[in-house]
């Protein structure tokens, strides 16, 4: 349920029909996803760049019209 895992993972699953895993430990979540769906050959991780222990073959960074942040240092973050 969205109340437990958030609305974004639920929407991705419902709209795209792909398996989704949710967890603080991205490595464990990815491993569980691959155990349950060994046919997968691609995992997209929201905020995966922040999780250095998560192995990767490629990284993609997407910006919206606001560009890169708001000019403030962390922890202020983007507007």
N, CA and C atoms as a LAMMPS dump frame, in Angstrom:
ITEM: TIMESTEP
0
ITEM: NUMBER OF ATOMS
237
ITEM: BOX BOUNDS ff ff ff
-5.0000000000000000e+02 5.0000000000000000e+02
-5.0000000000000000e+02 5.0000000000000000e+02
-5.0000000000000000e+02 5.0000000000000000e+02
ITEM: ATOMS id mol type element x y z
1 1 1 N 0.821 -1.213 0
2 1 2 C 0 0 0
3 1 3 C 0.861 1.272 0
4 2 1 N 0.359 2.315 -0.635
5 2 2 C 1.092 3.584 -0.716
6 2 3 C 1.42 4.136 0.661
7 3 1 N 0.555 3.922 1.639
8 3 2 C 0.81 4.435 2.991
9 3 3 C 2.06 3.796 3.595
10 4 1 N 2.4 2.604 3.13
11 4 2 C 3.564 1.904 3.67
12 4 3 C 4.831 2.175 2.861
13 5 1 N 4.732 2.244 1.538
14 5 2 C 5.926 2.355 0.699
15 5 3 C 6.041 3.673 -0.043
16 6 1 N 5.008 4.491 -0.022
17 6 2 C 5.023 5.752 -0.745
18 6 3 C 4.263 5.645 -2.054
19 7 1 N 3.838 6.78 -2.569
20 7 2 C 3.015 6.76 -3.778
21 7 3 C 3.838 6.561 -5.047
22 8 1 N 5.083 7.021 -5.093
23 8 2 C 5.877 6.892 -6.313
24 8 3 C 6.128 5.436 -6.707
25 9 1 N 6.593 4.574 -5.789
26 9 2 C 6.806 3.173 -6.181
27 9 3 C 5.516 2.5 -6.651
28 10 1 N 4.42 2.816 -5.994
29 10 2 C 3.135 2.234 -6.39
30 10 3 C 2.739 2.703 -7.79
31 11 1 N 2.902 3.985 -8.076
32 11 2 C 2.578 4.51 -9.409
33 11 3 C 3.463 3.898 -10.493
34 12 1 N 4.745 3.745 -10.219
35 12 2 C 5.646 3.128 -11.193
36 12 3 C 5.18 1.708 -11.495
37 13 1 N 4.859 0.964 -10.459
38 13 2 C 4.4 -0.416 -10.647
39 13 3 C 3.086 -0.468 -11.426
40 14 1 N 2.135 0.348 -11.044
41 14 2 C 0.819 0.312 -11.688
42 14 3 C 0.854 0.819 -13.125
43 15 1 N 1.586 1.89 -13.371
44 15 2 C 1.608 2.478 -14.715
45 15 3 C 2.532 1.746 -15.682
46 16 1 N 3.626 1.217 -15.166
47 16 2 C 4.615 0.579 -16.055
48 16 3 C 4.536 -0.944 -16.035
49 17 1 N 3.903 -1.495 -15.01
50 17 2 C 3.786 -2.942 -14.913
51 17 3 C 5.1 -3.647 -14.619
52 18 1 N 6.034 -2.946 -13.994
53 18 2 C 7.338 -3.53 -13.676
54 18 3 C 7.409 -3.868 -12.192
55 19 1 N 8.243 -4.841 -11.83
56 19 2 C 8.425 -5.135 -10.405
57 19 3 C 9.165 -3.985 -9.73
58 20 1 N 8.816 -3.742 -8.488
59 20 2 C 9.391 -2.634 -7.725
60 20 3 C 9.798 -3.152 -6.354
61 21 1 N 10.934 -2.695 -5.864
62 21 2 C 11.375 -3.005 -4.505
63 21 3 C 11.615 -1.692 -3.779
64 22 1 N 11.269 -1.662 -2.506
65 22 2 C 11.442 -0.463 -1.689
66 22 3 C 12.229 -0.85 -0.445
67 23 1 N 13.259 -0.07 -0.123
68 23 2 C 14.018 -0.341 1.089
69 23 3 C 15.097 0.693 1.301
70 24 1 N 15.431 0.938 2.557
71 24 2 C 16.49 1.903 2.876
72 24 3 C 17.836 1.42 2.34
73 25 1 N 18.085 0.119 2.478
74 25 2 C 19.33 -0.463 1.986
75 25 3 C 19.112 -0.831 0.521
76 26 1 N 19.616 0.011 -0.377
77 26 2 C 19.371 -0.178 -1.81
78 26 3 C 19.992 -1.465 -2.33
79 27 1 N 21.132 -1.863 -1.778
80 27 2 C 21.768 -3.11 -2.213
81 27 3 C 20.879 -4.294 -1.879
82 28 1 N 20.388 -4.356 -0.655
83 28 2 C 19.506 -5.461 -0.259
84 28 3 C 18.207 -5.449 -1.062
85 29 1 N 17.673 -4.266 -1.327
86 29 2 C 16.438 -4.173 -2.12
87 29 3 C 16.681 -4.68 -3.538
88 30 1 N 17.808 -4.31 -4.144
89 30 2 C 18.14 -4.764 -5.497
90 30 3 C 18.357 -6.274 -5.514
91 31 1 N 19.037 -6.805 -4.512
92 31 2 C 19.267 -8.245 -4.445
93 31 3 C 17.946 -9.002 -4.308
94 32 1 N 17.036 -8.491 -3.474
95 32 2 C 15.73 -9.132 -3.312
96 32 3 C 14.946 -9.087 -4.618
97 33 1 N 15.005 -7.969 -5.31
98 33 2 C 14.312 -7.816 -6.587
99 33 3 C 14.842 -8.835 -7.604
100 34 1 N 16.162 -8.995 -7.661
101 34 2 C 16.755 -9.948 -8.603
102 34 3 C 16.465 -11.398 -8.223
103 35 1 N 16.377 -11.69 -6.925
104 35 2 C 16.008 -13.054 -6.507
105 35 3 C 14.586 -13.385 -6.946
106 36 1 N 13.689 -12.413 -6.804
107 36 2 C 12.286 -12.629 -7.146
108 36 3 C 12.042 -12.556 -8.652
109 37 1 N 12.905 -11.845 -9.373
110 37 2 C 12.73 -11.639 -10.82
111 37 3 C 14.078 -11.795 -11.522
112 38 1 N 14.592 -13.023 -11.615
113 38 2 C 15.919 -13.233 -12.199
114 38 3 C 16.014 -12.85 -13.672
115 39 1 N 14.888 -12.639 -14.321
116 39 2 C 14.894 -12.248 -15.734
117 39 3 C 15.268 -10.782 -15.935
118 40 1 N 15.319 -9.999 -14.879
119 40 2 C 15.635 -8.575 -14.997
120 40 3 C 17.076 -8.36 -15.437
121 41 1 N 17.276 -7.403 -16.325
122 41 2 C 18.63 -7.047 -16.729
123 41 3 C 18.901 -5.554 -16.555
124 42 1 N 17.95 -4.846 -15.934
125 42 2 C 18.105 -3.413 -15.681
126 42 3 C 17.347 -3.051 -14.41
127 43 1 N 18.006 -2.305 -13.545
128 43 2 C 17.35 -1.777 -12.339
129 43 3 C 17.544 -0.271 -12.351
130 44 1 N 16.456 0.463 -12.195
131 44 2 C 16.503 1.918 -12.095
132 44 3 C 16.276 2.261 -10.628
133 45 1 N 17.199 3.003 -10.046
134 45 2 C 17.109 3.34 -8.631
135 45 3 C 16.932 4.842 -8.461
136 46 1 N 15.799 5.215 -7.906
137 46 2 C 15.579 6.617 -7.575
138 46 3 C 16.584 6.985 -6.493
139 47 1 N 17.271 8.05 -6.646
140 47 2 C 18.328 8.546 -5.749
141 47 3 C 19.483 7.563 -5.588
142 48 1 N 19.703 6.711 -6.586
143 48 2 C 20.771 5.725 -6.522
144 48 3 C 22.165 6.308 -6.467
145 49 1 N 22.353 7.524 -6.961
146 49 2 C 23.685 8.134 -6.931
147 49 3 C 24.158 8.387 -5.506
148 50 1 N 23.224 8.457 -4.574
149 50 2 C 23.575 8.7 -3.178
150 50 3 C 24.031 7.43 -2.472
151 51 1 N 23.845 6.289 -3.106
152 51 2 C 24.132 5 -2.48
153 51 3 C 25.336 4.373 -3.17
154 52 1 N 26.52 4.698 -2.685
155 52 2 C 27.764 4.291 -3.332
156 52 3 C 27.975 2.777 -3.303
157 53 1 N 27.361 2.081 -2.364
158 53 2 C 27.523 0.625 -2.285
159 53 3 C 26.733 -0.09 -3.378
160 54 1 N 25.824 0.602 -4.025
161 54 2 C 25.017 0.011 -5.092
162 54 3 C 25.842 -0.025 -6.372
163 55 1 N 26.151 -1.238 -6.841
164 55 2 C 26.954 -1.387 -8.058
165 55 3 C 26.187 -0.836 -9.251
166 56 1 N 26.919 -0.358 -10.251
167 56 2 C 26.281 0.21 -11.434
168 56 3 C 27.191 0.084 -12.641
169 57 1 N 26.552 -0.005 -13.786
170 57 2 C 27.28 -0.006 -15.057
171 57 3 C 27.187 1.359 -15.725
172 58 1 N 26.161 2.112 -15.38
173 58 2 C 25.952 3.443 -15.963
174 58 3 C 25.206 4.3 -14.953
175 59 1 N 25.364 5.607 -15.095
176 59 2 C 24.654 6.563 -14.255
177 59 3 C 24.007 7.601 -15.151
178 60 1 N 22.769 7.936 -14.861
179 60 2 C 22.047 8.949 -15.614
180 60 3 C 21.531 9.972 -14.616
181 61 1 N 21.797 11.234 -14.88
182 61 2 C 21.316 12.308 -14.02
183 61 3 C 20.317 13.128 -14.829
184 62 1 N 19.147 13.354 -14.246
185 62 2 C 18.085 14.092 -14.938
186 62 3 C 17.79 15.37 -14.168
187 63 1 N 17.76 16.487 -14.875
188 63 2 C 17.429 17.776 -14.28
189 63 3 C 16.119 18.274 -14.874
190 64 1 N 15.339 18.962 -14.075
191 64 2 C 14.138 19.593 -14.619
192 64 3 C 14.487 21.026 -15.036
193 65 1 N 13.491 21.815 -15.357
194 65 2 C 13.712 23.175 -15.863
195 65 3 C 14.434 24.08 -14.857
196 66 1 N 14.433 23.691 -13.575
197 66 2 C 15.112 24.499 -12.561
198 66 3 C 16.625 24.396 -12.649
199 67 1 N 17.127 23.383 -13.342
200 67 2 C 18.565 23.221 -13.462
201 67 3 C 19.156 22.557 -12.238
202 68 1 N 20.374 22.967 -11.895
203 68 2 C 21.112 22.331 -10.812
204 68 3 C 20.899 23.093 -9.512
205 69 1 N 20.024 22.599 -8.671
206 69 2 C 19.836 23.154 -7.335
207 69 3 C 19.423 24.61 -7.306
208 70 1 N 19.589 25.213 -6.136
209 70 2 C 19.186 26.6 -5.941
210 70 3 C 20.342 27.494 -5.535
211 71 1 N 21.563 26.976 -5.683
212 71 2 C 22.734 27.767 -5.334
213 71 3 C 23.091 27.698 -3.87
214 72 1 N 22.314 27.005 -3.05
215 72 2 C 22.611 26.872 -1.639
216 72 3 C 23.348 25.554 -1.385
217 73 1 N 24.182 25.546 -0.376
218 73 2 C 24.879 24.327 -0.005
219 73 3 C 23.965 23.421 0.808
220 74 1 N 24.296 22.142 0.783
221 74 2 C 23.533 21.187 1.606
222 74 3 C 23.644 21.598 3.066
223 75 1 N 22.631 21.408 3.858
224 75 2 C 21.434 20.634 3.609
225 75 3 C 20.241 21.434 3.072
226 76 1 N 20.452 22.652 2.636
227 76 2 C 19.34 23.461 2.141
228 76 3 C 18.683 22.835 0.924
229 77 1 N 19.476 22.214 0.064
230 77 2 C 18.935 21.493 -1.089
231 77 3 C 18.222 22.366 -2.084
232 78 1 N 17.658 21.734 -3.129
233 78 2 C 16.932 22.493 -4.152
234 78 3 C 15.661 23.126 -3.62
235 79 1 N 15.281 24.17 -4.261
236 79 2 C 14.065 24.872 -3.832
237 79 3 C 12.835 24.029 -4.064
